[in-house]
């Protein structure tokens, strides 16, 4: 076990002891099975979900936990879903980071890790629609958002700072404690509960707690590589034939 890992385990255990939890009770708070014994023995790594729970329940700074900061606590504002890291190019202009399906699996765990972001491709779109806000690209996984979004397409999301800013029934990239999903977001009378809806009716809506949302990106555009120039040729031909018939009937009426 290296020194950094050993330090992380000690700090994890320190949080538990400061709040007078047993290993089994601490596991319940962190929503993991059985107890935290394996984590404290170094047999199980601390997952992104556990890091997020430590932040939510005890304001533990993830960077402090992993030995990258001396600041132990962070102040978390309710409803804050703003980007945790923003990257810039060599001219100090903010750029658009691209998160593919593979990277999305590790995104929640690395949400505050600048080094991790710098490994991802980034670019700039010199259009006015992508100014005066933060944007990020995410690759769509699965078919739950058909017909609007196809698997492997890319969506560009505009950063949302607070849940209050996003309109109801908006399509968003939702970064949760352990996953990244693209869904239509529906608010409820109980503001602490959010419903996530798939456009593909084969997938049922489900609810989450608002505090589970780590980041929120409102989808405003997409990048697609599945362009079929002949996809509407049949429909166009049928329309042309129908117009020809209609024209013929009108002429016969005039005659």
Beta strands, then each sheet from edge to edge (+ up, - down):
strand 1: 96-99
strand 2: 122-123
strand 3: 135-139
strand 4: 154-160
strand 5: 170-175
strand 6: 180-187
strand 7: 193-197
strand 8: 206-209
strand 9: 215-223
sheet 1: 2+ 1- 3- 4+ 9- 5+ 6- 7+ 8-
end
